Amino acid sequence: MKRWITFDLDGTLMQNPFGKWVFPEVKQLIEQQLNTTYNSTESLVREHELRMSQNRSVEAYDWDDMLRQLLKELQLELEIDIEQLVIKHSVAPKIYLLEETIIPTLKSLKQQGYSLATVTNGFYKYQFPVMKALGLSECFDEIITPEIAGCGKPNEGIFRALLESGTIVAHVGDRLDHDVFLANHKNVYSILIYHNLPDCLRPLAPHERPRTESFLQISEEKLKKESAYLSSTPFPESYTPSHVIYTLAELPSILR
């Protein structure tokens, strides 16, 4: 039986090209056709949020489908392939690893006998080109995405295929609403990576940080930004991580 450690990608391990490169190019192409300014990014994000609110977690991350719908609404005969834009922009410095310790840490975990999987809400066709360009793809045994799993985080069904071959030891991610909630629901280590952890919390052990008053305030603000409809006062136990790390290099010490 495999011992899985699962990882989110965007905001956890890597920076994708969507925000600064893909969406701006889509906006430029649409504005050229309309011959006026138009915030296509805002429209796409609004549709994404609508689909999420309707529990359409797979469709909510199909950016090509949402763009086709938007172009139809705008009555534009314009062909834009977001997958191809992702491939085009998957070059340095447009994409990058969030820290230098990531690949050495992942390789070390594999040497210790762990199986590694990404569990991401991004479609495979958008994530793999970035992972490959950054050297991440070779570090993982499985890449789990919504269109493959039939659901997205925080639906626990996204773990189904991994559980058929072993147990999940821990899930590492940067979001409380998707990553921490999912891991807590499955009763595995919920490890929040918070790259900007205040200096005053860094001397504490990863399991001590989540329940400090300082980090509780951070968590309340973070959860409000992630999901405005969730109440963060008092802070829900289901969104409290078991561990908080600020660098992936801290992860192996938790698993010993």
Phi and psi restraints in degrees (value plus and minus 20) as a CYANA .aco file:
   2 LYS   PHI     -97.7   -57.7
   2 LYS   PSI     130.0   170.0
   3 ARG   PHI    -127.7   -87.7
   3 ARG   PSI      84.6   124.6
   4 TRP   PHI    -109.6   -69.6
   4 TRP   PSI     117.3   157.3
   5 ILE   PHI    -135.9   -95.9
   5 ILE   PSI     106.8   146.8
   6 THR   PHI    -131.6   -91.6
   6 THR   PSI     130.3   170.3
   7 PHE   PHI    -155.1  -115.1
   7 PHE   PSI     117.6   157.6
   8 ASP   PHI     -92.2   -52.2
   8 ASP   PSI     145.8   185.8
   9 LEU   PHI    -130.1   -90.1
   9 LEU   PSI     -87.4   -47.4
  10 ASP   PHI     -90.2   -50.2
  10 ASP   PSI     104.2   144.2
  11 GLY   PHI      66.1   106.1
  11 GLY   PSI     -31.9     8.1
  12 THR   PHI    -127.4   -87.4
  12 THR   PSI     -74.0   -34.0
  13 LEU   PHI    -133.1   -93.1
  13 LEU   PSI     -51.2   -11.2
  14 MET   PHI    -165.6  -125.6
  14 MET   PSI     144.1   184.1
  15 GLN   PHI    -129.0   -89.0
  15 GLN   PSI     100.8   140.8
  16 ASN   PHI    -108.3   -68.3
  16 ASN   PSI     151.8   191.8
  17 PRO   PHI    -111.9   -71.9
  17 PRO   PSI     -13.8    26.2
  18 PHE   PHI     -80.5   -40.5
  18 PHE   PSI     -76.8   -36.8
  19 GLY   PHI     -83.3   -43.3
  19 GLY   PSI     -62.8   -22.8
  20 LYS   PHI    -118.1   -78.1
  20 LYS   PSI     -33.6     6.4
  21 TRP   PHI    -150.3  -110.3
  21 TRP   PSI     -71.4   -31.4
  22 VAL   PHI     -89.7   -49.7
  22 VAL   PSI     -76.0   -36.0
  23 PHE   PHI     -80.8   -40.8
  23 PHE   PSI     -61.9   -21.9
  24 PRO   PHI     -81.0   -41.0
  24 PRO   PSI     -56.4   -16.4
  25 GLU   PHI     -89.5   -49.5
  25 GLU   PSI     -59.0   -19.0
  26 VAL   PHI     -78.9   -38.9
  26 VAL   PSI     -65.6   -25.6
  27 LYS   PHI     -79.1   -39.1
  27 LYS   PSI     -64.7   -24.7
  28 GLN   PHI     -83.0   -43.0
  28 GLN   PSI     -63.5   -23.5
  29 LEU   PHI     -84.4   -44.4
  29 LEU   PSI     -60.5   -20.5
  30 ILE   PHI     -88.3   -48.3
  30 ILE   PSI     -63.5   -23.5
  31 GLU   PHI     -83.7   -43.7
  31 GLU   PSI     -53.8   -13.8
  32 GLN   PHI     -84.1   -44.1
  32 GLN   PSI     -57.6   -17.6
  33 GLN   PHI     -94.4   -54.4
  33 GLN   PSI     -58.3   -18.3
  34 LEU   PHI     -98.7   -58.7
  34 LEU   PSI     -41.9    -1.9
  35 ASN   PHI      40.2    80.2
  35 ASN   PSI      15.0    55.0
  36 THR   PHI    -180.6  -140.6
  36 THR   PSI     147.0   187.0
  37 THR   PHI     -94.9   -54.9
  37 THR   PSI     122.7   162.7
  38 TYR   PHI    -177.0  -137.0
  38 TYR   PSI     107.5   147.5
  39 ASN   PHI    -107.7   -67.7
  39 ASN   PSI      62.2   102.2
  40 SER   PHI     -87.4   -47.4
  40 SER   PSI     -50.7   -10.7
  41 THR   PHI     -81.7   -41.7
  41 THR   PSI     -64.3   -24.3
  42 GLU   PHI     -81.2   -41.2
  42 GLU   PSI     -61.3   -21.3
  43 SER   PHI     -85.4   -45.4
  43 SER   PSI     -61.8   -21.8
  44 LEU   PHI     -86.5   -46.5
  44 LEU   PSI     -62.6   -22.6
  45 VAL   PHI     -85.8   -45.8
  45 VAL   PSI     -57.7   -17.7
  46 ARG   PHI     -82.7   -42.7
  46 ARG   PSI     -60.8   -20.8
  47 GLU   PHI     -87.5   -47.5
  47 GLU   PSI     -58.9   -18.9
  48 HIS   PHI     -78.2   -38.2
  48 HIS   PSI     -67.6   -27.6
  49 GLU   PHI     -85.6   -45.6
  49 GLU   PSI     -56.4   -16.4
  50 LEU   PHI     -82.5   -42.5
  50 LEU   PSI     -66.6   -26.6
  51 ARG   PHI     -84.4   -44.4
  51 ARG   PSI     -57.7   -17.7
  52 MET   PHI     -84.0   -44.0
  52 MET   PSI     -61.8   -21.8
  53 SER   PHI     -85.0   -45.0
  53 SER   PSI     -42.3    -2.3
  54 GLN   PHI    -116.4   -76.4
  54 GLN   PSI      -7.7    32.3
  55 ASN   PHI      39.3    79.3
  55 ASN   PSI      11.8    51.8
  56 ARG   PHI    -120.0   -80.0
  56 ARG   PSI      43.6    83.6
  57 SER   PHI     -88.9   -48.9
  57 SER   PSI     -42.7    -2.7
  58 VAL   PHI     -99.0   -59.0
  58 VAL   PSI     -71.2   -31.2
  59 GLU   PHI     -81.8   -41.8
  59 GLU   PSI     -45.8    -5.8
  60 ALA   PHI     -88.7   -48.7
  60 ALA   PSI     -35.5     4.5
  61 TYR   PHI    -134.5   -94.5
  61 TYR   PSI      -8.3    31.7
  62 ASP   PHI    -111.5   -71.5
  62 ASP   PSI      63.1   103.1
  63 TRP   PHI     -86.0   -46.0
  63 TRP   PSI     -51.1   -11.1
  64 ASP   PHI     -85.0   -45.0
  64 ASP   PSI     -61.6   -21.6
  65 ASP   PHI     -86.1   -46.1
  65 ASP   PSI     -63.2   -23.2
  66 MET   PHI     -85.8   -45.8
  66 MET   PSI     -54.4   -14.4
  67 LEU   PHI     -90.5   -50.5
  67 LEU   PSI     -61.4   -21.4
  68 ARG   PHI     -79.1   -39.1
  68 ARG   PSI     -61.2   -21.2
  69 GLN   PHI     -83.0   -43.0
  69 GLN   PSI     -63.2   -23.2
  70 LEU   PHI     -84.4   -44.4
  70 LEU   PSI     -63.4   -23.4
  71 LEU   PHI     -82.9   -42.9
  71 LEU   PSI     -56.0   -16.0
  72 LYS   PHI     -86.2   -46.2
  72 LYS   PSI     -62.4   -22.4
  73 GLU   PHI     -83.6   -43.6
  73 GLU   PSI     -54.7   -14.7
  74 LEU   PHI    -104.0   -64.0
  74 LEU   PSI     -23.3    16.7
  75 GLN   PHI      38.1    78.1
  75 GLN   PSI      25.1    65.1
  76 LEU   PHI    -129.7   -89.7
  76 LEU   PSI     107.7   147.7
  77 GLU   PHI    -111.6   -71.6
  77 GLU   PSI      59.0    99.0
  78 LEU   PHI    -152.5  -112.5
  78 LEU   PSI     110.4   150.4
  79 GLU   PHI    -124.5   -84.5
  79 GLU   PSI      97.6   137.6
  80 ILE   PHI    -149.7  -109.7
  80 ILE   PSI     104.5   144.5
  81 ASP   PHI    -127.2   -87.2
  81 ASP   PSI      85.9   125.9
  82 ILE   PHI     -85.4   -45.4
  82 ILE   PSI     -56.1   -16.1
  83 GLU   PHI     -76.5   -36.5
  83 GLU   PSI     -65.0   -25.0
  84 GLN   PHI     -87.5   -47.5
  84 GLN   PSI     -53.2   -13.2
  85 LEU   PHI     -86.9   -46.9
  85 LEU   PSI     -58.6   -18.6
  86 VAL   PHI     -81.8   -41.8
  86 VAL   PSI     -65.4   -25.4
  87 ILE   PHI     -81.5   -41.5
  87 ILE   PSI     -63.9   -23.9
  88 LYS   PHI     -78.7   -38.7
  88 LYS   PSI     -60.8   -20.8
  89 HIS   PHI    -115.5   -75.5
  89 HIS   PSI     -15.4    24.6
  90 SER   PHI    -104.0   -64.0
  90 SER   PSI      42.5    82.5
  91 VAL   PHI    -158.4  -118.4
  91 VAL   PSI     132.1   172.1
  92 ALA   PHI     -91.7   -51.7
  92 ALA   PSI     124.6   164.6
  93 PRO   PHI    -114.3   -74.3
  93 PRO   PSI      -3.4    36.6
  94 LYS   PHI     -88.1   -48.1
  94 LYS   PSI     -50.8   -10.8
  95 ILE   PHI    -143.5  -103.5
  95 ILE   PSI     133.5   173.5
  96 TYR   PHI    -185.3  -145.3
  96 TYR   PSI     137.8   177.8
  97 LEU   PHI     -95.0   -55.0
  97 LEU   PSI     125.1   165.1
  98 LEU   PHI     -96.4   -56.4
  98 LEU   PSI     -35.0     5.0
  99 GLU   PHI    -181.3  -141.3
  99 GLU   PSI     137.2   177.2
 100 GLU   PHI     -92.0   -52.0
 100 GLU   PSI     -40.9    -0.9
 101 THR   PHI    -100.7   -60.7
 101 THR   PSI     -26.1    13.9
 102 ILE   PHI     -82.0   -42.0
 102 ILE   PSI     -79.1   -39.1
 103 ILE   PHI     -84.7   -44.7
 103 ILE   PSI     -64.1   -24.1
 104 PRO   PHI     -78.6   -38.6
 104 PRO   PSI     -58.2   -18.2
 105 THR   PHI     -87.6   -47.6
 105 THR   PSI     -63.1   -23.1
 106 LEU   PHI     -82.4   -42.4
 106 LEU   PSI     -63.0   -23.0
 107 LYS   PHI     -84.0   -44.0
 107 LYS   PSI     -57.7   -17.7
 108 SER   PHI     -84.2   -44.2
 108 SER   PSI     -61.4   -21.4
 109 LEU   PHI     -83.1   -43.1
 109 LEU   PSI     -59.8   -19.8
 110 LYS   PHI     -85.7   -45.7
 110 LYS   PSI     -58.0   -18.0
 111 GLN   PHI     -84.8   -44.8
 111 GLN   PSI     -46.9    -6.9
 112 GLN   PHI    -102.0   -62.0
 112 GLN   PSI     -20.3    19.7
 113 GLY   PHI      81.6   121.6
 113 GLY   PSI     -18.5    21.5
 114 TYR   PHI    -100.3   -60.3
 114 TYR   PSI     127.2   167.2
 115 SER   PHI    -117.2   -77.2
 115 SER   PSI     118.9   158.9
 116 LEU   PHI    -136.3   -96.3
 116 LEU   PSI     118.3   158.3
 117 ALA   PHI    -158.8  -118.8
 117 ALA   PSI     125.4   165.4
 118 THR   PHI    -111.1   -71.1
 118 THR   PSI     118.1   158.1
 119 VAL   PHI    -146.1  -106.1
 119 VAL   PSI      79.1   119.1
 120 THR   PHI    -147.4  -107.4
 120 THR   PSI     133.0   173.0
 121 ASN   PHI    -108.7   -68.7
 121 ASN   PSI     -23.5    16.5
 122 GLY   PHI    -102.6   -62.6
 122 GLY   PSI     120.0   160.0
 123 PHE   PHI     -82.1   -42.1
 123 PHE   PSI     131.3   171.3
 124 TYR   PHI     -75.4   -35.4
 124 TYR   PSI     -62.7   -22.7
 125 LYS   PHI     -86.6   -46.6
 125 LYS   PSI     -40.8    -0.8
 126 TYR   PHI    -112.7   -72.7
 126 TYR   PSI     -49.5    -9.5
 127 GLN   PHI    -108.1   -68.1
 127 GLN   PSI     -61.2   -21.2
 128 PHE   PHI     -81.8   -41.8
 128 PHE   PSI     -62.1   -22.1
 129 PRO   PHI     -78.3   -38.3
 129 PRO   PSI     -56.6   -16.6
 130 VAL   PHI     -90.5   -50.5
 130 VAL   PSI     -66.1   -26.1
 131 MET   PHI     -79.1   -39.1
 131 MET   PSI     -63.6   -23.6
 132 LYS   PHI     -83.9   -43.9
 132 LYS   PSI     -65.3   -25.3
 133 ALA   PHI     -83.7   -43.7
 133 ALA   PSI     -49.9    -9.9
 134 LEU   PHI    -112.1   -72.1
 134 LEU   PSI     -23.5    16.5
 135 GLY   PHI      60.3   100.3
 135 GLY   PSI      -4.5    35.5
 136 LEU   PHI    -105.1   -65.1
 136 LEU   PSI     -52.0   -12.0
 137 SER   PHI     -78.5   -38.5
 137 SER   PSI     -55.7   -15.7
 138 GLU   PHI     -94.2   -54.2
 138 GLU   PSI     -30.3     9.7
 139 CYS   PHI    -105.5   -65.5
 139 CYS   PSI     -32.8     7.2
 140 PHE   PHI    -134.0   -94.0
 140 PHE   PSI     122.0   162.0
 141 ASP   PHI    -103.5   -63.5
 141 ASP   PSI     -50.5   -10.5
 142 GLU   PHI    -162.0  -122.0
 142 GLU   PSI     127.2   167.2
 143 ILE   PHI    -142.8  -102.8
 143 ILE   PSI      87.2   127.2
 144 ILE   PHI    -120.3   -80.3
 144 ILE   PSI     102.3   142.3
 145 THR   PHI    -150.0  -110.0
 145 THR   PSI     141.9   181.9
 146 PRO   PHI     -79.2   -39.2
 146 PRO   PSI     -62.7   -22.7
 147 GLU   PHI     -90.1   -50.1
 147 GLU   PSI     -40.8    -0.8
 148 ILE   PHI    -103.9   -63.9
 148 ILE   PSI     -63.7   -23.7
 149 ALA   PHI    -100.0   -60.0
 149 ALA   PSI     -40.9    -0.9
 150 GLY   PHI      65.5   105.5
 150 GLY   PSI     -13.6    26.4
 151 CYS   PHI    -183.7  -143.7
 151 CYS   PSI     146.6   186.6
 152 GLY   PHI    -140.2  -100.2
 152 GLY   PSI     147.3   187.3
 153 LYS   PHI     -82.8   -42.8
 153 LYS   PSI     122.6   162.6
 154 PRO   PHI    -114.9   -74.9
 154 PRO   PSI       0.3    40.3
 155 ASN   PHI     -84.9   -44.9
 155 ASN   PSI     103.8   143.8
 156 GLU   PHI     -85.8   -45.8
 156 GLU   PSI     -34.4     5.6
 157 GLY   PHI     -82.1   -42.1
 157 GLY   PSI     -38.4     1.6
 158 ILE   PHI     -87.2   -47.2
 158 ILE   PSI     -38.5     1.5
 159 PHE   PHI    -108.3   -68.3
 159 PHE   PSI     -25.8    14.2
 160 ARG   PHI     -74.4   -34.4
 160 ARG   PSI     -69.5   -29.5
 161 ALA   PHI     -83.6   -43.6
 161 ALA   PSI     -56.5   -16.5
 162 LEU   PHI     -88.8   -48.8
 162 LEU   PSI     -57.6   -17.6
 163 LEU   PHI     -89.5   -49.5
 163 LEU   PSI     -38.0     2.0
 164 GLU   PHI     -91.8   -51.8
 164 GLU   PSI     -39.9     0.1
 165 SER   PHI    -135.8   -95.8
 165 SER   PSI     -19.3    20.7
 166 GLY   PHI     151.3   191.3
 166 GLY   PSI    -177.7  -137.7
 167 THR   PHI    -137.9   -97.9
 167 THR   PSI     133.4   173.4
 168 ILE   PHI    -118.1   -78.1
 168 ILE   PSI     103.4   143.4
 169 VAL   PHI    -106.3   -66.3
 169 VAL   PSI     -63.4   -23.4
 170 ALA   PHI    -178.1  -138.1
 170 ALA   PSI     132.8   172.8
 171 HIS   PHI    -143.7  -103.7
 171 HIS   PSI     113.3   153.3
 172 VAL   PHI    -135.4   -95.4
 172 VAL   PSI     107.4   147.4
 173 GLY   PHI    -179.3  -139.3
 173 GLY   PSI     156.5   196.5
 174 ASP   PHI    -129.7   -89.7
 174 ASP   PSI     -18.5    21.5
 175 ARG   PHI    -136.9   -96.9
 175 ARG   PSI     120.4   160.4
 176 LEU   PHI     -95.2   -55.2
 176 LEU   PSI     -63.5   -23.5
 177 ASP   PHI     -92.6   -52.6
 177 ASP   PSI     -52.5   -12.5
 178 HIS   PHI    -116.3   -76.3
 178 HIS   PSI     -73.3   -33.3
 179 ASP   PHI    -103.8   -63.8
 179 ASP   PSI     -73.1   -33.1
 180 VAL   PHI     -85.2   -45.2
 180 VAL   PSI     -66.1   -26.1
 181 PHE   PHI     -79.0   -39.0
 181 PHE   PSI     -64.8   -24.8
 182 LEU   PHI     -80.6   -40.6
 182 LEU   PSI     -68.2   -28.2
 183 ALA   PHI     -85.2   -45.2
 183 ALA   PSI     -62.5   -22.5
 184 ASN   PHI     -81.7   -41.7
 184 ASN   PSI     -59.4   -19.4
 185 HIS   PHI     -84.8   -44.8
 185 HIS   PSI     -51.7   -11.7
 186 LYS   PHI    -112.2   -72.2
 186 LYS   PSI     -18.0    22.0
 187 ASN   PHI      39.6    79.6
 187 ASN   PSI      24.2    64.2
 188 VAL   PHI    -140.7  -100.7
 188 VAL   PSI     145.7   185.7
 189 TYR   PHI     -73.9   -33.9
 189 TYR   PSI     104.5   144.5
 190 SER   PHI    -123.5   -83.5
 190 SER   PSI      81.1   121.1
 191 ILE   PHI    -125.7   -85.7
 191 ILE   PSI      90.0   130.0
 192 LEU   PHI    -109.3   -69.3
 192 LEU   PSI     105.7   145.7
 193 ILE   PHI    -117.0   -77.0
 193 ILE   PSI     101.3   141.3
 194 TYR   PHI    -146.4  -106.4
 194 TYR   PSI      75.2   115.2
 195 HIS   PHI     -82.8   -42.8
 195 HIS   PSI     -47.0    -7.0
 196 ASN   PHI    -120.7   -80.7
 196 ASN   PSI      14.6    54.6
 197 LEU   PHI     -77.4   -37.4
 197 LEU   PSI     109.3   149.3
 198 PRO   PHI     -77.5   -37.5
 198 PRO   PSI     126.8   166.8
 199 ASP   PHI     -76.9   -36.9
 199 ASP   PSI     -53.4   -13.4
 200 CYS   PHI     -85.8   -45.8
 200 CYS   PSI     -40.8    -0.8
 201 LEU   PHI    -116.4   -76.4
 201 LEU   PSI     -34.1     5.9
 202 ARG   PHI     -85.8   -45.8
 202 ARG   PSI     -53.6   -13.6
 203 PRO   PHI     -87.9   -47.9
 203 PRO   PSI     -38.7     1.3
 204 LEU   PHI     -95.0   -55.0
 204 LEU   PSI     134.6   174.6
 205 ALA   PHI     -88.8   -48.8
 205 ALA   PSI     130.0   170.0
 206 PRO   PHI     -73.4   -33.4
 206 PRO   PSI     -54.2   -14.2
 207 HIS   PHI     -98.0   -58.0
 207 HIS   PSI     -35.9     4.1
 208 GLU   PHI    -106.6   -66.6
 208 GLU   PSI     -47.8    -7.8
 209 ARG   PHI     -82.9   -42.9
 209 ARG   PSI     -60.3   -20.3
 210 PRO   PHI     -80.9   -40.9
 210 PRO   PSI     -49.3    -9.3
 211 ARG   PHI    -123.1   -83.1
 211 ARG   PSI      -8.7    31.3
 212 THR   PHI     -96.7   -56.7
 212 THR   PSI     134.7   174.7
 213 GLU   PHI     -81.0   -41.0
 213 GLU   PSI     -57.8   -17.8
 214 SER   PHI     -82.6   -42.6
 214 SER   PSI     -64.9   -24.9
 215 PHE   PHI     -97.0   -57.0
 215 PHE   PSI     -46.4    -6.4
 216 LEU   PHI     -81.5   -41.5
 216 LEU   PSI     -61.1   -21.1
 217 GLN   PHI     -83.3   -43.3
 217 GLN   PSI     -61.5   -21.5
 218 ILE   PHI     -81.0   -41.0
 218 ILE   PSI     -64.1   -24.1
 219 SER   PHI     -83.4   -43.4
 219 SER   PSI     -61.2   -21.2
 220 GLU   PHI     -80.9   -40.9
 220 GLU   PSI     -65.8   -25.8
 221 GLU   PHI     -87.9   -47.9
 221 GLU   PSI     -59.0   -19.0
 222 LYS   PHI     -84.3   -44.3
 222 LYS   PSI     -64.1   -24.1
 223 LEU   PHI     -86.5   -46.5
 223 LEU   PSI     -56.3   -16.3
 224 LYS   PHI     -81.0   -41.0
 224 LYS   PSI     -60.3   -20.3
 225 LYS   PHI     -90.7   -50.7
 225 LYS   PSI     -57.0   -17.0
 226 GLU   PHI     -93.5   -53.5
 226 GLU   PSI     -63.0   -23.0
 227 SER   PHI    -165.0  -125.0
 227 SER   PSI      75.7   115.7
 228 ALA   PHI     -82.0   -42.0
 228 ALA   PSI     -44.6    -4.6
 229 TYR   PHI    -101.5   -61.5
 229 TYR   PSI     -30.7     9.3
 230 LEU   PHI    -107.1   -67.1
 230 LEU   PSI     117.5   157.5
 231 SER   PHI    -102.1   -62.1
 231 SER   PSI     111.3   151.3
 232 SER   PHI    -130.9   -90.9
 232 SER   PSI     -12.9    27.1
 233 THR   PHI    -155.3  -115.3
 233 THR   PSI      96.3   136.3
 234 PRO   PHI     -86.8   -46.8
 234 PRO   PSI     135.2   175.2
 235 PHE   PHI     -90.2   -50.2
 235 PHE   PSI     109.0   149.0
 236 PRO   PHI     -87.8   -47.8
 236 PRO   PSI     115.5   155.5
 237 GLU   PHI     -80.5   -40.5
 237 GLU   PSI     -52.8   -12.8
 238 SER   PHI     -87.5   -47.5
 238 SER   PSI     -35.4     4.6
 239 TYR   PHI    -128.1   -88.1
 239 TYR   PSI     -10.9    29.1
 240 THR   PHI    -111.2   -71.2
 240 THR   PSI      99.4   139.4
 241 PRO   PHI     -89.2   -49.2
 241 PRO   PSI     132.0   172.0
 242 SER   PHI     -95.6   -55.6
 242 SER   PSI     -48.7    -8.7
 243 HIS   PHI    -164.1  -124.1
 243 HIS   PSI     130.1   170.1
 244 VAL   PHI    -145.9  -105.9
 244 VAL   PSI     107.9   147.9
 245 ILE   PHI    -144.3  -104.3
 245 ILE   PSI     136.1   176.1
 246 TYR   PHI    -132.5   -92.5
 246 TYR   PSI     -28.1    11.9
 247 THR   PHI    -165.0  -125.0
 247 THR   PSI     124.7   164.7
 248 LEU   PHI     -84.2   -44.2
 248 LEU   PSI     -40.8    -0.8
 249 ALA   PHI     -82.5   -42.5
 249 ALA   PSI     -38.7     1.3
 250 GLU   PHI     -99.2   -59.2
 250 GLU   PSI     -36.7     3.3
 251 LEU   PHI     -79.6   -39.6
 251 LEU   PSI     -68.5   -28.5
 252 PRO   PHI     -75.8   -35.8
 252 PRO   PSI     -52.9   -12.9
 253 SER   PHI     -86.7   -46.7
 253 SER   PSI     -48.9    -8.9
 254 ILE   PHI     -91.1   -51.1
 254 ILE   PSI     -53.4   -13.4
 255 LEU   PHI    -109.0   -69.0
 255 LEU   PSI     -23.6    16.4
